[in-house]
Amino acid sequence: MPIKYVPFIPEPIEGQAVLANFNRILKYKGANDVSMVLQRGMPLYEMEKQETVGENPDGNMVIRGECVSACAYLKEQGIQVDLVYIDPPFASGADYAKKVYIRRNPKVAEAMAQAEQELETTEDFRKFEEKMYGDVWDKEKYLNWMYENLMAIKSVMSEKASIFVHLDYHIGAYVKILMDEVFGESNCINEIVWRRKGGTALGSMNSLSVAYDTIFWYSKSSDYVMNPVFSKASKEYIEQQFKYKDADGRRYMITVMRSPNPRPNLMYDYKGYQTPPNGWAVTRHKMEELDRLGYLHFPDSKDKQVYRKIYLDEYQGQAINNLWTDISTLKGNNSELTDYATQKPEELLERIVCLASNTSMLVADFFGGSGVTAAVAAKLGRRFIHCDIGLNSIQTTRDRLKADGAEFDVLEIKDGVQLYRNPVQTMDKIKSLIPGLKNEDFLDSFWEGAISDSKLGTVPVYVPNLMDSSSKLLDEVMMNRILHQAIPDLDSSVKKVIVYYIDITSEEEIKKFIRDDDSTVVEIELRDLKTILDDVVVGDYAEFHVEESRADLFGGWRVVVDKFLSDRVMQKIDEFNQKARMNATEKRPFKPIEISKTGLELIEYLSVDCTAVEGEWHSDSEIKIDKNGFVIRDGAKTKEFWDGTICCDKRPLRVKVRNICGDETVWNMK
C-alpha cells in the first residue's frame, strides 16, 4: 500500500497550434482514466536500501522499481534531475530474452584441464534464453502508460533539464504528440535520427528495411543546457581539407565564414572600411578585430566573403547535426556487450550526455536496461540515477558500475510488484497458478480468462498486467473502470467476477466503494495475488564450509561451496531440454543440458559480508564468474578459472549467491 500520493506537475500544457480547441491532443480509449490517475498523484512507497557501493558522497542511485514510483520518491526527497534519457519499450510486438550461459564446473577435473578451451558441447546447448520482457502492447494502453510516465518524469526535472526519448517507427509519431502536450511544442529542440552504423537493417519481404531509430529531444524550459559537440573526421576528410601549410609546417584548411562570431549579423568586405551591400558600416577597428580572431579576407574575393584558418592541431571535428551516422551498434566481441537485450552503445550516450549536461549535473534513466546511461554519466563526471523494474537490469548495472569504480546506493521500491525477476516472468507464473483459469474467446481482453463454477457458471477473472503500471494498483480509479466499463460489457448471465490485485490502496475502502455503487448486481470478489506466489517460489539451496587460510603473512578466510541446487534454474533447463528434444533431427541430434551433482555451474556471482549479519548488504569481497568460467574479482577481469571458493580478509558472516538466471539468496555463516 502506498505511504501517500505525491502530486504530479501542474496541469499539462493544453493543446498546440490548430489543436488548441482540444483538451487533450490525442483522443483514444482510456485517456480519461489517465486523467483520473494524474489527479490522484504518484504513489509513494517505502524505499529500502539494499547495498552501498563505496562511500557514495554524490548520492548516486540504482533503483529497482517502476518509473512513476521512482519519480514519486525523488520528488518527495526534493531531488531534481538535469538530464533524462529513456529507451522505453517501442510497442514493437517483440519479446526480448537474456542469454543464460551454463558455467564450467570447477569440481570436474576434465573441465579444469580444458580451462582455456571451449567445452565440447556446442554453443547452442551451453546456453538457453530466458524471457525478460514482452514489448507487446495495445496502442491505447501504451499511450496511457507513456503519458503517465512522461508526466512523472517532468515532475522531477530541473528548469535547465532536457529529456531524450529513444523510439522507433512503431510508436514514435504518437509519442511525439504526447511530448508536445507534456513539454510544449515550443520546447521541442530536435528530432534526432540515429542511423545504426554497422547494424543489420530490420525489415521484411513486403517493406523496405528500417535502418534508424528516432530520438526526440525536448527541454523543460527555454533555459536548457546545450554544449558544442563534434564528430570525428575521417582520414580521407583530413587529407582533402587540410592541404595548406604555414611556414612552420602547421597544416590548416580555409573555411567560409558568412556570419563570423561574435557579430553574426555583419558582413565585412575585404578593405574593412567600406559599406557592404547589406548597408552595415564596417570600421577599420572591426577589421583589425577580425585579424586578431584569425579571420582571413582576400582582395580578389568578388563576393566579399570572410574566411578563416582552422589548424589541424586545433581541429575538434565537424559540429554534429540531427543526423547521426557515425555511431556503430554493438556486435560481435565488443567489450561493452553484457548479453542484455536492446543494449545501446556507450558512444551514443556519451554524445547525449556531453551535449545536454555539464559536469556534476544529475543524469537519470528510468528504463535503464543494461546501465549504459549510468556508466557513461559516471565516466564523464556526472551524478546518476538508474531505474528499472527488472532484477537482471539492476544486477547487470550494479556489476558494470562496480567494475568501473563508481560509487552508488542500490535501492528497492517496496511496491509489491517485484514478485519475480521481471514483469513478464511474473505474469507467466501468475497465469499458471490460478486454479481452473482458462482462456475464453467470448470475453473482452480486459479479463484474463474465466473459471467454471458448478453453481455460478462462468466467473470472469481479472489479473493486473504488470507491464501496464496503471493496472498494478487496485484503487478507486481502477475499480470505477471495472464497475462501469468492464462488467457492463459482460453477458447478462454472469453472476460473479474475481478481481486479483498486486497492490491495493485499502481493501476496506475498495469494498466500501463497491457497496456504495449500485450500478451492478454482479458479485465482486477481491483476491491478493501475492498469497499465491509466496507458496510456490522455492529458494536456492547451498552447502558451504569455511576454512581459515594461512597462505600469506596476514592470513584470511575462504568460503568453499560444496553444493548448489536451484529448482528455478532447473525448471528453465528442463523446458529447454524438452524443446530441444522435440526439434532434434538426424543431423542435429538431441544433446540435453546436463548439470553435475554439485551444481556449481549454475552459479554466476558470490559476495561475502564480513560486516553485518542482517540489514543492508556490505560486499567485503565478491567474485563474478563469466560465461567461460573465468573469475572477475571485485570488478577486475582475470584469466583464473573459478575453483569453487571465495576468499576474504575477515571471518565471513553471510554469503550471497546469484544463480545464472539472476536469483539471489543469502545464507548466514554460523
C-alpha positions in Angstrom: 0.0 0.0 0.0 1.4 3.5 -0.9 2.5 5.7 2.0 0.8 8.6 0.3 0.3 10.1 -3.1 2.7 12.8 -4.4 1.3 15.3 -6.9 2.4 15.3 -10.5 3.4 18.6 -12.0 0.5 21.1 -12.5 -1.8 20.7 -15.5 0.0 19.8 -18.7 0.3 22.3 -21.5 -3.1 22.3 -23.2 -3.3 21.7 -27.0 -0.9 23.0 -29.6 -1.5 25.3 -32.5 -4.6 24.4 -34.5 -5.4 21.7 -32.0 -6.0 24.3 -29.3 -9.7 23.5 -29.2 -8.9 20.0 -27.7 -8.5 19.4 -24.0 -6.2 16.5 -25.0 -4.4 16.3 -28.3 -4.9 12.5 -28.5 -8.3 11.1 -28.1 -8.1 7.4 -27.5 -9.6 4.7 -25.3 -8.7 5.1 -21.7 -7.5 8.7 -21.9 -10.0 9.7 -19.2 -8.6 7.0 -16.9 -5.2 8.6 -17.2 -6.6 12.0 -16.2 -8.0 10.4 -13.0 -4.7 8.8 -12.2 -3.0 12.2 -12.7 -5.5 13.8 -10.3 -4.8 11.1 -7.7 -1.0 11.6 -7.9 2.1 9.4 -8.0 2.0 6.5 -5.4 4.9 6.9 -2.9 6.1 3.6 -1.4 8.7 2.7 1.1 12.2 2.7 -0.3 14.6 0.1 1.1 18.4 0.4 0.7 19.9 -2.9 -0.3 23.6 -2.0 -0.6 26.0 0.9 -0.6 29.0 0.5 -3.0 31.8 2.8 -1.9 31.3 6.0 0.1 28.9 7.5 -2.5 29.2 11.2 -1.5 27.3 12.2 -4.6 24.1 10.2 -3.8 24.1 8.1 -7.0 21.3 5.6 -7.1 20.5 2.3 -8.7 16.7 1.8 -8.1 14.7 -1.3 -8.7 11.1 -0.1 -9.3 8.8 1.5 -11.8 9.4 4.9 -13.3 6.3 6.6 -11.7 7.1 5.3 -8.2 10.8 6.3 -8.5 9.7 9.8 -9.5 7.4 10.0 -6.5 10.4 9.2 -4.3 12.6 11.7 -6.0 10.0 14.5 -5.8 9.4 13.7 -2.1 13.1 13.9 -1.4 13.4 17.2 -3.4 15.7 15.7 -5.9 15.7 17.3 -9.4 17.4 15.7 -12.4 19.2 17.8 -15.1 19.1 15.3 -18.0 16.9 12.4 -18.7 17.5 9.7 -21.4 14.9 6.9 -21.7 14.8 4.0 -24.1 11.4 2.6 -23.2 9.6 -0.3 -24.9 8.8 0.6 -28.6 5.4 -1.2 -28.7 7.1 -3.3 -31.4 5.3 -6.6 -30.7 8.6 -8.4 -30.0 9.7 -10.5 -27.0 13.2 -9.9 -25.6 15.3 -12.5 -23.8 18.5 -12.8 -21.9 21.1 -15.4 -22.9 21.8 -17.6 -19.9 25.1 -19.5 -20.0 26.0 -22.6 -18.1 29.4 -22.1 -16.4 32.2 -24.7 -16.2 32.1 -26.8 -13.1 35.2 -26.4 -11.0 34.8 -29.8 -9.4 35.2 -31.6 -12.7 38.8 -32.4 -13.4 38.3 -32.7 -17.2 36.8 -29.2 -17.3 39.7 -27.7 -15.4 42.1 -29.3 -17.8 40.3 -27.5 -20.6 40.1 -24.2 -18.9 41.5 -22.3 -21.9 39.2 -24.1 -24.4 35.5 -24.1 -25.2 33.6 -27.1 -23.9 32.9 -29.8 -26.4 29.2 -29.1 -26.2 28.1 -26.8 -29.0 27.2 -23.2 -28.2 23.5 -23.8 -28.7 23.5 -26.3 -25.9 25.7 -24.4 -23.5 23.1 -21.7 -23.1 19.4 -21.0 -23.2 17.3 -17.9 -23.3 15.1 -16.5 -20.6 12.4 -14.1 -21.4 13.0 -10.7 -19.9 10.0 -8.6 -21.1 7.4 -8.6 -23.8 7.1 -5.4 -25.9 3.6 -6.4 -26.8 1.1 -3.5 -26.2 -2.3 -2.4 -27.1 -1.6 1.0 -28.5 -4.1 2.8 -26.3 -2.7 1.2 -23.2 0.8 2.1 -24.3 0.0 5.7 -24.8 -1.8 5.9 -21.4 1.3 4.3 -19.8 3.7 6.6 -21.6 1.7 9.7 -20.9 1.7 9.0 -17.2 5.5 8.3 -17.2 6.3 11.5 -19.1 4.2 13.5 -16.6 6.0 11.9 -13.7 9.5 12.5 -15.3 8.7 16.1 -15.9 7.7 16.5 -12.3 11.3 15.8 -11.2 13.2 17.7 -14.0 15.0 20.9 -13.1 14.3 24.1 -15.1 17.6 23.6 -17.1 16.8 19.9 -17.8 16.3 18.1 -21.1 14.8 14.8 -22.0 15.8 12.4 -24.8 13.3 9.7 -25.7 14.6 6.9 -27.9 11.9 5.2 -30.1 11.4 3.7 -33.5 8.8 3.9 -36.2 6.2 1.7 -34.4 5.2 4.4 -31.9 7.4 7.4 -32.4 4.8 9.7 -34.1 2.3 9.1 -31.4 4.7 9.8 -28.6 5.9 12.9 -30.3 2.3 14.3 -29.9 2.3 13.3 -26.3 5.6 15.1 -25.7 4.2 18.2 -27.5 1.4 18.3 -24.9 3.5 17.5 -21.8 6.6 19.7 -22.6 5.1 22.1 -25.1 5.7 22.2 -28.9 8.0 25.2 -28.5 10.3 23.1 -26.2 10.9 20.5 -28.9 14.6 21.1 -29.7 15.3 18.4 -32.2 14.2 15.1 -33.7 17.5 13.2 -33.9 17.8 10.3 -36.4 20.4 7.7 -35.4 21.4 5.6 -38.4 22.6 2.4 -36.8 26.1 2.2 -38.4 27.3 -1.3 -38.9 24.0 -2.8 -37.7 21.6 -5.1 -39.5 18.7 -3.2 -41.1 15.3 -4.5 -40.0 12.6 -5.3 -42.5 10.6 -8.0 -44.3 9.9 -9.1 -47.9 7.0 -6.8 -48.0 8.6 -3.5 -46.9 11.8 -1.5 -47.0 14.3 -2.3 -44.3 14.5 0.0 -41.3 18.0 1.3 -40.6 17.4 4.0 -38.0 15.9 4.9 -34.6 14.4 8.3 -33.6 15.4 10.3 -30.5 13.2 13.2 -29.5 14.9 16.0 -27.6 12.7 18.2 -25.5 13.6 20.8 -22.8 11.8 21.7 -19.6 12.1 25.4 -20.4 13.9 27.8 -22.8 16.9 27.9 -20.4 18.4 24.5 -21.2 22.0 23.2 -21.5 23.5 22.8 -24.9 27.2 22.3 -25.4 29.1 22.1 -28.7 29.7 18.5 -29.8 31.9 17.5 -32.7 32.0 14.3 -34.7 35.3 12.7 -35.6 36.7 13.4 -39.1 37.8 10.6 -41.3 41.4 10.3 -42.6 40.1 11.0 -46.1 38.4 14.2 -45.0 41.6 15.4 -43.2 43.8 14.7 -46.3 41.4 16.5 -48.6 40.7 19.6 -46.5 43.9 20.3 -44.5 46.1 20.8 -47.6 47.7 24.1 -46.7 50.8 24.6 -44.5 52.2 27.6 -42.6 55.9 28.5 -42.7 56.3 26.5 -39.5 54.7 23.4 -41.1 51.3 23.6 -39.3 48.6 22.2 -41.5 45.3 24.2 -41.9 42.2 24.5 -44.0 40.2 27.6 -45.1 36.5 27.9 -44.4 34.0 30.5 -45.4 32.6 32.5 -42.5 29.5 34.3 -43.8 28.4 35.2 -40.2 31.5 35.3 -38.1 31.2 35.4 -34.3 31.0 37.4 -32.2 28.9 39.6 -34.6 26.8 37.2 -36.5 24.8 39.8 -38.4 27.7 41.8 -40.0 29.2 41.2 -43.4 32.8 42.6 -43.8 34.3 43.5 -47.1 38.0 42.9 -47.7 39.0 46.6 -47.2 37.4 46.8 -43.8 36.1 50.3 -44.0 33.7 50.4 -47.0 29.9 49.8 -46.6 28.9 46.3 -47.8 25.8 45.8 -49.9 23.6 45.0 -46.9 24.1 48.5 -45.5 26.2 47.7 -42.5 29.2 50.0 -41.9 32.5 48.3 -41.1 35.3 50.2 -39.4 39.0 49.7 -39.6 38.8 48.7 -35.9 36.4 45.9 -36.7 38.7 44.7 -39.4 41.6 44.5 -37.0 39.4 42.6 -34.6 38.8 40.0 -37.4 42.5 39.7 -37.9 43.0 39.1 -34.2 40.3 36.4 -34.2 42.0 34.6 -37.1 39.7 35.5 -40.0 41.1 35.9 -43.5 40.0 38.4 -46.1 41.2 38.2 -49.7 41.4 41.2 -52.0 40.5 39.1 -55.1 37.2 37.9 -53.5 34.4 39.1 -55.7 31.6 38.1 -53.3 33.4 39.8 -50.4 33.2 36.7 -48.1 35.1 36.4 -44.9 37.4 33.3 -44.5 39.1 31.7 -41.5 42.0 29.4 -41.0 41.4 26.3 -39.0 44.6 24.4 -37.9 44.6 20.7 -37.8 46.2 20.6 -34.3 43.2 22.6 -33.0 40.5 20.9 -35.1 37.8 19.3 -33.0 35.8 17.9 -35.8 32.6 18.9 -37.5 29.7 20.2 -35.4 27.1 17.5 -35.3 23.6 17.9 -36.7 20.5 15.9 -36.1 21.5 13.0 -38.4 23.9 10.7 -36.5 25.5 8.2 -38.9 28.9 7.8 -37.2 27.9 5.7 -34.2 28.1 2.0 -34.5 25.8 -0.6 -33.0 27.2 -3.2 -30.6 28.0 -6.5 -32.2 30.5 -9.4 -32.2 33.0 -9.4 -29.4 32.6 -5.8 -28.4 33.8 -5.4 -24.9 30.7 -3.4 -23.9 28.3 -6.2 -24.6 26.5 -7.6 -21.5 24.2 -10.0 -23.3 21.4 -7.6 -22.4 18.6 -7.2 -24.9 18.3 -3.7 -26.6 21.7 -2.6 -25.2 22.8 0.7 -26.7 26.5 1.7 -27.3 28.3 4.0 -24.8 29.3 6.3 -27.7 25.6 7.2 -28.3 25.1 8.1 -24.6 28.4 10.0 -24.5 27.2 12.3 -27.2 23.9 12.9 -25.5 25.4 13.5 -22.0 28.1 15.8 -23.3 25.6 17.7 -25.5 22.9 18.4 -22.8 24.6 18.4 -19.4 27.6 19.8 -17.5 30.0 18.2 -15.0 28.3 17.3 -11.7 24.8 17.5 -13.1 22.4 14.7 -12.4 21.6 12.3 -15.2 18.7 9.8 -14.9 17.5 6.9 -16.9 14.1 5.4 -15.8 14.2 2.4 -18.2 17.8 1.8 -17.5 18.3 -1.7 -19.0 22.0 -2.6 -19.2 23.0 0.6 -17.3 24.8 2.3 -20.2 23.5 5.8 -19.2 24.7 5.5 -15.6 28.0 4.1 -16.7 28.6 6.9 -19.2 27.5 9.6 -16.7 29.9 8.3 -14.1 32.8 8.3 -16.5 32.0 11.8 -17.6 31.8 13.2 -14.0 28.1 13.4 -13.7 25.9 12.1 -10.9 23.4 9.4 -12.0 20.2 7.6 -11.3 19.5 4.2 -12.9 15.9 2.8 -12.5 14.4 -0.4 -13.9 11.8 -2.8 -12.8 13.8 -5.9 -13.9 16.1 -7.6 -11.4 18.5 -8.6 -14.2 18.8 -4.9 -15.2 19.7 -4.0 -11.6 22.3 -6.8 -11.3 23.9 -6.0 -14.7 24.1 -2.3 -13.9 25.4 -2.9 -10.4 28.2 -5.2 -11.6 29.1 -2.8 -14.5 29.3 0.2 -12.3 31.3 -1.7 -9.7 33.8 -2.7 -12.3 34.2 0.9 -13.4 34.9 2.0 -9.8 31.7 4.0 -9.4 30.0 4.6 -6.0 26.3 4.3 -5.5 23.4 3.0 -3.4 21.3 0.1 -4.5 17.6 0.7 -3.6 14.4 -1.1 -4.0 10.9 0.3 -4.1 8.6 -1.9 -1.9 5.5 -1.6 -4.2 4.6 -5.3 -4.3 5.5 -5.6 -8.0 8.8 -7.4 -7.7 7.4 -10.9 -7.3 9.8 -12.5 -9.7 12.9 -11.4 -11.8 10.9 -9.3 -14.2 7.2 -8.5 -15.0 6.8 -10.9 -17.9 8.0 -13.8 -15.9 5.7 -12.9 -13.0 2.8 -12.7 -15.5 3.7 -16.1 -16.9 3.8 -17.6 -13.4 0.6 -16.0 -12.4 -1.4 -17.4 -15.3 -0.3 -20.9 -14.5 -1.0 -20.7 -10.7 -4.7 -19.7 -10.7 -6.7 -22.9 -10.3 -9.1 -23.6 -13.1 -8.3 -20.4 -15.1 -9.0 -20.9 -18.8 -9.0 -18.6 -21.8 -12.4 -17.7 -23.1 -12.7 -16.2 -26.6 -16.0 -14.6 -25.8 -14.5 -12.4 -23.1 -13.0 -9.0 -23.7 -9.2 -8.8 -23.4 -9.7 -6.9 -20.1 -10.4 -10.3 -18.5 -7.5 -12.8 -18.2 -9.9 -15.7 -18.6 -12.7 -17.4 -16.6 -13.3 -20.2 -14.0 -16.2 -22.6 -14.4 -18.3 -22.8 -11.2 -21.0 -25.6 -10.9 -23.4 -23.1 -9.2 -22.5 -19.8 -10.7 -21.5 -20.8 -14.2 -18.7 -18.7 -15.9 -16.8 -16.5 -13.5 -14.6 -14.0 -15.4 -11.2 -13.3 -13.8 -9.2 -10.0 -13.9 -5.4 -10.2 -13.4 -3.4 -6.9 -13.4 -0.9 -6.5 -16.2 2.4 -5.7 -14.6 3.6 -4.2 -17.9 0.9 -1.6 -17.5 1.6 0.5 -14.4 -1.9 1.9 -14.4 -3.3 -1.5 -13.6 -0.9 -2.7 -10.9 -2.7 -0.8 -8.1 -6.3 -1.5 -7.3 -7.7 1.8 -6.3 -11.0 3.7 -6.9 -9.9 4.7 -10.4 -9.4 1.0 -11.4 -12.5 -0.1 -9.5 -14.6 2.5 -11.3 -13.4 1.2 -14.6 -14.3 -2.4 -13.6 -17.8 -1.4 -12.4 -18.7 1.0 -15.2 -16.8 -0.3 -18.3 -15.7 -4.0 -17.9 -18.7 -5.5 -16.1 -21.4 -3.9 -18.2 -19.8 -5.5 -21.3 -20.2 -9.0 -19.8 -23.1 -11.3 -20.7 -26.1 -10.9 -18.5 -25.8 -14.5 -17.2 -22.6 -13.6 -15.3 -23.3 -13.6 -11.6 -19.7 -13.1 -10.2 -16.3 -11.9 -11.1 -12.9 -12.3 -9.4 -10.5 -9.4 -9.2 -6.9 -10.1 -8.4 -4.6 -7.4 -7.2 -0.9 -7.0 -6.6 -1.2 -3.8 -4.6 -4.3 -2.1 -3.2 -4.9 1.3 -1.6 -7.1 -0.2 1.1 -9.2 -3.3 0.9 -11.8 -1.9 3.2 -12.0 1.3 1.2 -12.4 -0.6 -2.1 -15.1 -2.9 -0.6 -17.0 0.1 0.6 -16.6 1.8 -2.8 -18.2 -1.4 -4.3 -21.0 -1.4 -1.8 -21.8 2.2 -2.3 -22.0 1.8 -6.0 -25.4 0.5 -7.1 -24.7 0.1 -10.8 -24.4 -3.7 -10.8 -25.7 -6.8 -9.0 -22.7 -8.9 -10.0 -20.7 -10.1 -7.0 -17.1 -8.9 -6.9 -14.5 -11.0 -5.0 -11.1 -9.5 -4.3 -8.0 -11.7 -4.1 -4.4 -11.0 -3.3 -2.0 -12.5 -5.9 1.0 -12.5 -3.6 -0.6 -15.2 -1.4 -0.5 -17.5 -4.4 3.1 -16.8 -5.4 4.5 -16.9 -1.9 3.7 -20.6 -1.7 5.5 -21.6 -4.9 8.7 -19.6 -5.0 11.3 -22.1 -3.8 14.7 -20.6 -2.8 18.0 -22.0 -3.9 19.9 -24.4 -1.7 23.6 -24.4 -1.0 26.2 -26.2 1.2 29.3 -24.4 2.4 32.2 -24.8 4.7 34.6 -22.1 5.9 38.4 -22.5 6.1 40.9 -20.3 7.8 43.6 -19.5 5.2 47.3 -19.1 6.1 48.6 -18.8 2.6 50.3 -15.5 3.3 51.6 -13.5 6.3 48.3 -11.8 7.1 46.1 -14.9 6.6 42.4 -14.8 5.9 39.3 -16.9 5.3 38.0 -18.9 2.5 34.4 -20.0 1.8 34.1 -23.2 -0.1 30.9 -24.0 -2.0 30.3 -27.8 -1.8 26.9 -28.0 -3.4 24.4 -25.7 -5.1 20.9 -26.5 -6.2 18.3 -24.2 -7.9 14.8 -25.5 -8.7 14.1 -22.3 -10.6 17.0 -22.7 -12.9 16.4 -26.4 -13.3 12.8 -25.7 -14.4 14.2 -23.5 -17.2 16.7 -26.1 -18.2 14.0 -28.8 -18.3 11.9 -26.5 -20.5 14.9 -26.1 -22.8 15.7 -29.8 -23.0 12.0 -30.7 -23.8 12.0 -28.2 -26.7 15.4 -29.4 -27.9 14.2 -33.0 -27.9 11.1 -32.1 -29.9 13.2 -30.2 -32.5 16.0 -32.8 -32.8 16.9 -34.1 -36.2 19.3 -36.7 -37.6 21.8 -34.0 -38.5 21.3 -32.2 -35.2 20.7 -34.9 -32.6 19.3 -34.2 -29.1 22.0 -33.2 -26.6 20.5 -32.1 -23.4 22.0 -29.7 -20.9 23.2 -31.8 -18.0 24.0 -30.5 -14.6 26.5 -32.2 -12.3 25.7 -33.4 -8.8 27.4 -30.4 -7.2 25.6 -27.9 -9.4 28.3 -25.3 -9.2 28.0 -24.5 -12.9 24.7 -22.7 -12.0 26.5 -20.0 -10.0 27.2 -16.6 -11.6 28.2 -14.4 -8.6 29.2 -14.6 -5.0 29.6 -11.9 -2.4 30.8 -12.1 1.3 29.6 -9.8 4.0 32.1 -9.6 6.9 30.5 -6.6 8.5 26.9 -7.4 9.4 24.6 -10.4 9.8 21.4 -8.6 8.7 20.1 -5.5 7.0 21.9 -3.6 4.3 24.5 -5.7 2.4 28.2 -4.9 2.7 30.2 -6.6 -0.1 33.6 -7.0 1.6 34.7 -9.4 -1.1 33.0 -10.5 -4.3 33.6 -12.5 -7.5 31.7 -13.0 -10.7 32.2 -15.9 -13.0 31.9 -15.0 -16.7 30.3 -17.2 -19.3 33.6 -19.0 -20.0 34.2 -19.8 -16.3 36.9 -17.2 -15.6 36.8 -15.0 -12.4 36.0 -11.3 -12.3 37.3 -10.3 -8.9 36.0 -7.1 -7.4 35.3 -5.9 -11.0 38.7 -6.8 -12.4 38.8 -9.5 -15.1 41.3 -12.3 -14.7 42.3 -15.4 -16.5 41.8 -17.5 -13.4 39.4 -20.4 -13.6 37.0 -20.4 -10.7 37.9 -23.1 -8.1 34.6 -23.1 -6.2 35.7 -20.7 -3.4 35.7 -17.1 -2.4 38.3 -15.5 -0.1 38.1 -12.6 2.3 40.3 -10.9 4.9 37.9 -11.2 7.8 35.7 -14.0 9.0 32.6 -14.2 6.8 29.2 -13.5 8.5 27.0 -14.2 5.5 27.3 -15.2 1.8 25.2 -14.1 -1.1 24.9 -16.3 -4.2 23.4 -15.3 -7.5 22.4 -18.1 -9.9 22.9 -17.8 -13.7 19.2 -16.6 -14.1 19.7 -13.8 -11.6 18.0 -15.1 -8.4 20.0 -14.1 -5.3 19.9 -16.0 -2.0 21.7 -15.1 1.3 23.0 -17.5 3.9 24.3 -16.7 7.3 27.6 -18.4 8.1 27.3 -19.9 11.6 
